[in-house]
Amino acid sequence: MNFQNTLRAAVEKTVIHHPRFQDAYERIGDLLRSRKDGLDPQIDFIVGPSRCGKTEVLREFARERDYCARREAGRLIVPVLYVPIPTGIAPKDLPLSVMQALNVPLPTGRTRATELVKMMNVQLKLVGTHTILFDEASHLVDVGSKIPPRQASDWIKDISQQTNVSILLSGLYRLIKLLETNEQLRNRTPAPFDFSPYRWDIPSDRKNFAGCVRAFLSVFSDHQCTLDVKLTTDSLVRHLYAASAGHVGLLANFFKALTRQLDEHGKITIDALKATTNRLHLPGNGSIKPFQQDVLYDEHLLQVLCAELNRYDFCLPSYSPEVQLAQIRHHAGAVHR
């Protein structure tokens, strides 16, 4: 493996337990531990934009020793099951997705959805599953879904009751439609956990985002690649925020792309940072170009965040005048470069 691929692999393996990630991790951990200890099953939701870390935090639990699949006396045990929901999902796809995640033989020929659900329930009990983690669950309410939201939410509620398992659903903000269309489900679940990007107008969020920047830079320094730019730490973090809109997953994408601009034991120059920016689809419709201008003001960064969240029809709560101004200018199409 050449140097660039070695460095990229190191970046890809880096999982930062930053505060937002850790909060989600603890929320899921509480759900798993309570069911493992014999408490009643629960249903919980994690929502947020793409590339914020929802999938990674779910996979962390699926890999943990106490929860990963194993064999005991030849019997398959799957305490926690990670199930990705496919796009364009139909009623039969729900139980089939669960059985596919269990890696059990799927039925051949035409089988009714009700029969598939019974088969799924049997398999879940055989392997001792106590919690199911449904990822990309917002596909249940996508335009291409062949399942009405009310039917999907009833299915989630029924599987929990019939198999005595806790369920976590993770997806984009529109996943909340499942709660809006089913009052019974809404009344038995806590408020969804908002796995949102870091906000530039909140000091603690700025600090936490800067910590993620340092964590990725440490991977490069471990491979003898150091910064050689005439930027203050604050300015560097601002430009990287513009490249990611506070999404740690997008920040990771930037550093993965940066590996292509470096030679072994090389310097990270401003030209390398600019070249990396030019290779990426930038957040916020690419309205602000990182490393292409000397100063990025708070308003610029908030405008990028507002524009990016607008992709999900999500309006940023206005905790500061800067957010209000950024939203006004975003909706008016005024971008200050």
PyMOL commands that set and color helices and strands:
alter all, ss='L'
color gray80, all
select helices_A, chain A and resi 3-12+19-36+54-63+93-102+113-126+137-141+149-163+173-180+183-187+203-222+233-242+248-261+270-279+284-286+298-310+321-332
alter helices_A, ss='H'
color red, helices_A
select strands_A, chain A and resi 43-47+70-72+75-77+80-84+131-135+166-171+193-194+226-227+267-268
alter strands_A, ss='S'
color yellow, strands_A
deselect
rebuild
show_as cartoon
